[in-house]
Amino acid sequence: MGIGVSTCVRNGDTIRAMLTRRAFLAASAAPMVWSQTSRPGGPRNVLFIAVDDLNDWIGCMGGHPQTKTPNLDRLAAQGVLFTNAHCAAPLCNPSRAALMTGIRPTTSGVYENNQPFRQSPIVKDAVTLPSHLRAHGYRAIGAGKIYHGSYPDPRSWDDYWPSQIRNQPPSPVPPVLPANGVPGSGNLDWGPVDNPEEEMGDHGVATWTINQLSRKVTEPLFLACGIYRPHLPWYVPKKYFDLFPLSSIELPSVNENDLEDVPPIAQQIATRQGDHKRITSAGRWREAVQGYLASIAFADAQIGRVLRALETGPNARDFHVVLWSDHGWHLGEKLHWRKFALWEEATHNVLMMASPGVTRPGGRCTRGVNLLDVYPTLTEVLGVPKPAAVEGESLVRFLKNPTAPKSTPTLTTYGRGNHSLRDERWRYTRYKDGTEELYDHQSDPLEWKNLASEARHAPVKQRMAGFLPKSEAAESPVARGNGNEGGGEPTAL
């Protein structure tokens, strides 16, 4: 059952903090071998793990009390977990393009899923993170989804599985579709598959990565592992659904009047696909939450396989491990589903880094940081010069000291003209029509009360607005087709 409005206001933050502490302490009790045996000067190789559409529903972040992510939690406990990390854009293609090029959407013009960054007149020749490392003596190889699936980037890699053109291996689907029994839901579908786990695409990605880690690395290596789940549709083996009995599923806390104090443009963003009404009218909300939790557990299991291979292999002390998700995900919060929004559930992503010789076990950084910062962080850690075009900010000071100060908020852009800024306390959003939202996470972690119209908060808005982009690139050319994996994904208003 969902927590009632009055109960959540009193206890929501306390419950989440309690669950987060418990999960983190439990994970800290199981140290990884490699984190205890770092070589002098730190490692030179990178294991770069991406997880698609993963929000904060992992144990160490406390986003949902029933989630089962022992491997993610254990990795987080071995380095620094960025608990307030956000994406450059709340949809796959521009988020990943920004991370991999180090260039924000307002500079590149890549705002949507149907805009390949190699077609942008501004960043068509951008030097991606793996390309830059290759120019400095690294071998760059990978498997699965690192770039947006519709637009792989062969020039970034020395080798890729299953191929340079098709980065994502196929997975089995249920025999009858839609598996959830909700007509018109498109790729927002879920259900168990009876196939062996070994037939799942993500299992193949993990196996390929494990094979690379089983060999002694003799030259600097950038090894990417892109896990597709929990991206839609949520089709994973039945044993993962069985981990979450339907009768006990807890729903997200939702205020049914949540959209009354947001601007019309935000109301359209929340409701235009009709997902919430369709799913709740069909009585399938708990089933959807079950499907998402099952997909997260499946992804965690594949990540665990990879991490165990690193721990027990010949390179145990020679890798920096970076794990990130490309954005968050709504499951009814703000009466909205999917990403494609500028609220916390959509912009908040997973980011953690375990770096022998750099990080200490158990670090938790609450500063507002961005996926754009991954590129310059890795170049500094590896001792490689940062390209002049890269706009992110290195996070190395937080790897060494997670409580180091930071005075600037982090920026997320959804479509040209719509921006949200987040620091440790506030979220300030301004849409292209000038309308605004302001939330105080100190008293309102679920963003239920828009304070933008209150005069007493004008100084906060003014300070935050000072960090909005001063200019915005024109929209980059679009590709043929919609660029949306599975279809049904909207462009920004």
N, C-alpha and C positions, 0 to 999 in steps of 0.2 A: 504494500500500500504506500502511496506517496505521503509525505509528511505534510500536515496541514499548514496553512499560511502562518497562523499565529505561532505554532510550534517551531517552524523553521526559522522565523525571525529571531526567536529566543535562542534556539539551540543549534541551528545549522552550522555555524562556524565552529562551535565548540566540538560537535560530533565529528566534523571533518578533521579538525586538528588532532583529536584523540585517535582516530583511525590511522591517520598519517604517522603519528608518533609510534604507535604499536607496530605497524607494518615495517617502518624504517628500523626500529630496534631489532625486530626479528631478523630482518635481512642482514643487519650488521653482524649478527652472530655467526654468519656463514661466509668467512672470507674466501676470496678466490686465490688460487695458488700464485698466479702470475703477479698479482698486486703486491706480493710480499718479497719478490725477488728481482726488483728492478736493477738494471745494469747502470753503471755510472754514466751520467749525462743523459739518461732517459732513452727510450726507444726511438727508432727512426722510422718505423712502419706505422700504417694507419689501417685499422679495421673500421669501416664507415658503414653503419647500419641504418637504413631508413625504414620506417614503418608508416604505411599509408592510412590516412584518416583516423589516426589514434588520438583521442582526446585525453583528458587527465584521469580517465578511469583505470589507473594502475595503482597498485597497493601503496607505493611510496608517496603518491600524490593525493591519495584519499578521495578521489573523485566519485567513486561508487563503493559502498561498503561490502559488496559481494564479489568484486572482481578477484581473479586468481592470476597473479603475475609474478610468481616467485623468481623467475630469471631476470626480469626487468628490475625488480626490487633489489636483487642481489648485486647486479651491476651498478645501480645507483648508489648503493652503500659502499662501493669500492672507490668512488671518486667524488665528483661534484654533480649534484642534481640541481638544475636551474628550475626552480619551482614557479617562476614567473616569466617563462619564455613565451614568445609570441611569433607568429609568422609574418612575413612581409606582405602576404596576401592570403585570404582565407579560401583558396581553391588551388587545386594541384599544380597546374602548369605555371602560373606566375610565381607561386611560392617556391617551387623547385628551381625555376629559372633564376630567381633572385639569389637563392642559396648557392647555386652552382657557378654563377657568374660574379657574385658579390655586388650586383647592381640592382638597386631598388626599382619597383615598377614605375615610379614617377620619372625616373631617368630613362628607362628602357622603352617605355610605352607598351610593355607586355602586362596587360591587366586581366586578361581572360584566358579561358582554357583553349580557345581556338586561335591563339596567336603564337606560333612557333617563334622562339627568340632568334633563331637563325634567319628569320624573315624580317626582323626589325632593322631598319636602316641605321639605328643607333648601336645595337649590340650584336649585329650579324657576325662580326668577327671577334666577339668577346673571347678572352682566354679563360676557359672554365678552370675550376679547381684542379681536376685531374690533368688537364692539358698543361697547366702551369707547373705542376709537380713533375710531369714527364719532361718538361724543358729543363728541369733541375735534377735529372738523373733517376727519376722514379719510373717504375713500371706501373701502369694503371690498368687494372682489370676489374670486372664486376659481373654481377648477375642480378636479374630481377628489375624492379622498378626503382630507378634513381631519378631519371628525368621523367616528365610526363609521358605516359605510355604511348601516346599518339606521335610523339616527336623524339625518338631516340637521337643521340648525338654521336655517331661513330667516330668522329675526329677526336673525341675525348679519350678514347681507350686504345690500349694495345690488344686487348682480347675481351670478349663478352659472351656470356651464356644466357639464353640459348643461342643468340646470334646478335651481331651488331645492328640488325634491322628489327628483329623481334626480341625485345628485351624481356618480355613477360611470358613464361611458359603457360600453356592452358591448364585449366583445372576442370574436374568433372562437375556436373550440375545435377540437381534432382530430376527425376524422370518426368514430372508434371510441373509446368510453370504457368502462373506464378506459384511458387512453393508455399507462399504465405496465405494463399486463398483470398487475397485482396485485389480485385480487378482494378486496373488502372494505376498500379503502384510502380510500374516500370522497373528500373533496376533497384528500387528500394524493396528488395525481396530477401527472404531468408528461409533457411530450412536445412536439415541435415542431409548429408550424402552418405550412401552406403559403401562407397569405394574405399579401398585401403588408403591410409594416410600417405603412403608412398606415392600415390597418384596425384596428390595435390601439387600445384605449381610451386607454392612456397616451400614445400618439402624438397623439391628439386633444387631450388635456389640455395637452400641451406646446405644440401648435400654437396653441391658444387663448391660452395664456400669452404666447407669442411675439408674437402679434398685439397684445396689450396693451402689450408692451414696445416695439413699433415706433412707438408714438405718443408724442409729447412729453407728459409728465405735467405738468399745470398746477395740480393741487390735490393735497394730501397723499394718498398711496395706500398701502393695505395690499393686496398682491396675493398670493393663496395659490395654490399649485400642488401638488396631491396626487397623487403617483405611486403606483399600486396594486401593481405588482410590486416585490419578489419575494413578495408574498402568494400563497398557494395559490389555484388550481392553477397550476403552473409551465408555462403554455402561452405560448411566445414563438416568433418566427420561427426557422426552422432555422439561419440563419447564426449565431445566438448559441449554439446547441448546438455548432456546428462549431468554435467558438473553444476548446472544451474536449474534445479527443479522449478517448473513454471509456477507452482502454487506459492513459492516463497519469494518470487522476484519482487524487488523493491523498485518502484518507479521514481524517476527524478521528481524533485520538488518543483511544482509549477503553480504559479499564480494565474488563475483563469482571466484576470483583468490586467494582465501584465502589459498589454499593448496600448492601454488607454492613454498613457502619458508619453508615448513616443511619437515622433513626427510621422506624417502620412507615408513618407518614403520608406521609413523603417517598417511600418505596418505592411506595406506591399512586399518588402523583402521577406518578412516572416511568413506571409500567408499565400503568396501567389501560386505556389505549386499545390496547395491544398493537402499537403502530407498529413498534418496533425488531425485535421477533421476526418480524412479518409481512414487513417489508422485507428483513431479512437472510436469512430462510428462503427467500425467493423469489430471492435472489441479485441484488437490485436496489439495493444501497446505493450503488455507484458511479454508477448511473444517476440516483439521487436527488440526489446531490451535483452531478452535471453539470447537472441541471435547475435547481437553486438558483443555481449559478454563472452559468448562461445567463440566468436571470431578473434577476440583479443587473446583468450586463453590459447587458442591454436597458434596465433602469431608468437606468443610468449614461448611456447614449446619449441618452435623452430629456432628462435633466438637462443634458447637454452642449449640446443644441440650445437650451435655455432660456438657459443662461449665455452662449452665443455671441450670442444676440439682445440680451442686456443689454450685453455688451461693445461691440457694433457699433451699437447704437441710440442714440437721442437722449437717453437717461437714464443713460448709462454711469456717471456719478459721483454719482448721486442716490439710490442704493438701499443700504440695509443688506440683506445676504443672510443669512438664517437657514435652516439645513438640519438636519432631525432625522428620526430613525426612532422609531416608537412603542414599541419594545421589541426584545429580541433574538430568537434562534431556535436551537433544538437540532436537530442532524442526527445524533443517535446518542450524543452526550456524555451521561454519566450514564444511558446506555441509554434515553434519552428523545428524543422528537421534538416539534416545534412549540414553543410558548412555554409558558404555564401552569405555571410553576415558579419557585422562588426561588434557583436557581443562577445563576452568572455568565452562561452562554450565554443565559438567558432575560431577565435584567434589564438587561444591558449593551446600550446603544443608541448610535447615531451622533448626535452633536451638534457642529455647527461654526457659526461666525459670522464673516463678513467684513464689516467696517464701516469704510469710508473715514473717516479722521479720528479713529477710536477704536482700531481694532486695527492691529497691525503684522504684516506678512507673516511666517509661520513660527512663530506661537505654538502651543505645546502645553501644555495644562493637565492635570495628573495628579490634581488634587483630585477627591474624590467629589462630583459634582453631580447634579442631577435635572432631568427635563423640567418639573417644576413650576416651575422657576426661569426658564423662558423668558418668561412673562408679565411678571413684575416687571423683568426685564432689559430688555425692549423699552420698557416705560413709562419707565424711567430714561434709556435711550439717546435716546428721542424727546422727552424733556422733558415727559412727560405724567404727572400724578399717579397713583400706584398706588392702586387701590381698597382700602379697609380690609379687605375679606374675603379678599384674596389672601394665600395662605400661603407662597408660594415666596420664595426669597432671590435678590436681584439678583446677576448674575454680572459686572457691569460692571467691578468691580475686577480680575477675571481677564482681561477683554478688554484692559485697559490693562497689566496685569502678570500673565501666566499663572502665575507662581511665587508670587503673593501667598499668605500663610498661610491655612489653614482647619483648624479643630480639630474640627468636627462631622462625623459620617458622614451619608450620604444613605439615605433610607428607601424601600423597595419593599414594597407590601402585595399579597398574593394571597388574596382572600377575607377575610372578617372573621375576625380573630384570628391570621392568619399573616403574619409580617413578617420582612424581612431588611434588615440595616444594612451599609453598605459604606463603608470609608474607603480610604486609599491602601494599607493593608497587609492589613486584616482584612475578612472577611465573617462576620457573626454572624446566625443565623437562629433564630427561636423560633416554633414552631407553636402552634396554639390548644390543644393538649393539654399544653403545657409542655415538650415535647421540643425539643432544640436541635441546631444544627450550628455549627461554628466552623472557618474555613479561614484559613491564613496564606498570602496571595498572594506573600509574599516568597520562600517556599520551595516553594509548592505552587500554581502559577498555574492548574492544571487542577482544583483542588478535589477531589483524590482521597483526602485523609486528613482525616477529621472529628476535630478536637481537642477537641470540647466536653466529653468525659468526663475530660480530663486536668486534675488539680488545679492544676498550675502555670499554667494559663491562666485560672484563675478571675478574676483582676483584669481581664483583657481582657474577659471576658464581662460582668463587673459594669459596667465603663465603657461598653461598647456598649449594654447593656440600659437604661442611663439615658436613652437616646434613643428607646426604644420609645414608642408612643402611650400617653398617660395615660388616654384614653377613646376609644371607637369608636362611631360612629353605627350605629344599627340598619340593616339592609339595606333599600335603597330598593325600591319596588314594581317588579315585573317587567312587561315588555310582553307582548302576545300573540305567540306564536311564540317561537323561541329566541334571536333577535337575533344569530345566528351566520351570517356570510356563508359560504355553502357547507355549513353544517351540520357535525356531528360534533365540535364543540368543547365541552369539558367545563366545568362549573362547579367551583369550588374545593371541596376536601373539608371 
